[in-house]
Amino acid sequence: MNINDYDYELDEKYIAQSPIKNRSESKLMILNKETGEIEHTKFFNIKNYLKKGDVLVLNDTKVLPARLMGEKEDTKAKIEILLLKNKEGDIWECLARPGKRLHEGTIITFSSELKCQVIKKLEEGIVEVEFAYKGIFLEIIEKIGLMPLPPYIHKSLKDQDRYQTVYAKYLGSAAAPTAGLHFTKELLEELKEMGVIICYVTLHVGLGTFRPVEVENIKDHHMHSEYYEMKEEVANILNQAKKEGRKIYAVGTTSTRVLETVASKYTEFRECYGNTDIFIYPGYNFKAIDGLITNFHLPKSTLLMLVSALAKREFILNAYEVAKKENYRFFSFGDAMFIK
């Protein structure tokens, strides 16, 4: 359970700085979690590895252009705010840079339509702020906000929609559920025509995405909670699939966390919503999913631990070494892996 067991070397040349032209033409590694056997193909060939009756679960969250650039009202010092979670009404939990310059009562102005006041300072650069605005809040955010691209992406994104899945629906994420970025509407239609059942859950990706694991023993790591929802229709589809022994495949670690949260809490799927801080690492007994479509994750990350819980850690780390030799692209705009 030592953090260094989830480390690997990665030259910056492997980190995808921009999305490829056609979403579904990214590379796809197929990893057999029982044998460790590896195949290489293109993502649009995922249909060759799915069959009629399989259930594919996607996260339909939509990314807020959550980076707001402002200045302190008194000193005009530049401040960047990243929206993380809507607490209630106009009160939001945010990541502030530089956080040291802020104190309770500080007012930050973003535009003639939007400002906020710091109402509480929390740990690790997190603050609670209350917004004041003229008009409709989300419309203002969509107008002046920037996409919250991860810090390892240094290129600006020309088309903001490329950091959204084609099925994104409910605004609320501080980061994209990146495994879903490989799907096109056409590919999803092909899968439906094959008899693959497509359904959606919602998890608004929050602070956990931005926080590295900084403890030696991973069991001591604290996961920040994120809001999720599962609808009754989806719960019924999943329960029926389990009853009939059909496969349930999660698209992304976020969908996985919703499914495992609900299955762990209720021993079945049901209509529900709430906040989850589930932390999945080796030794975890999966109750919901049979496999996972995911990207290639950062060293020492909770996401790497999650995939290492589904397939053996040595299988995953070996697959990552193979991926480097085969020039796979890593992280958010990178290539994909299907753990079966």
URFENHU-V859924 format. One line per field, one symbol per residue. phi: phi as a letter, one per 30 degrees, with the letter a starting at -180 (. if undefined). A space follows every 50 residues. Layout:
phi: ???
//
This chain:
phi: .deddccadbdeddddcaddecedcddbcccdddcidbbbacdddeddcb bejdccccccdbdddddccbbdddciddbcccdcaddahccbdbccbddd dcbejdccccadcbbbbdcaccdhicbcbcdbacjceddddddcdcdddd ddccddcdceddcbddcebcdlccaddddddddcdddddeddddjdccbb cbbddbdedccddccdcddddcdddbdbbbdeededdddddddciddccd cjdddedddddddddciacadaalbbbebcbejdcdccccaacacccdei cdddddddddcdedddddddddeddchdcciecddbbccc
//
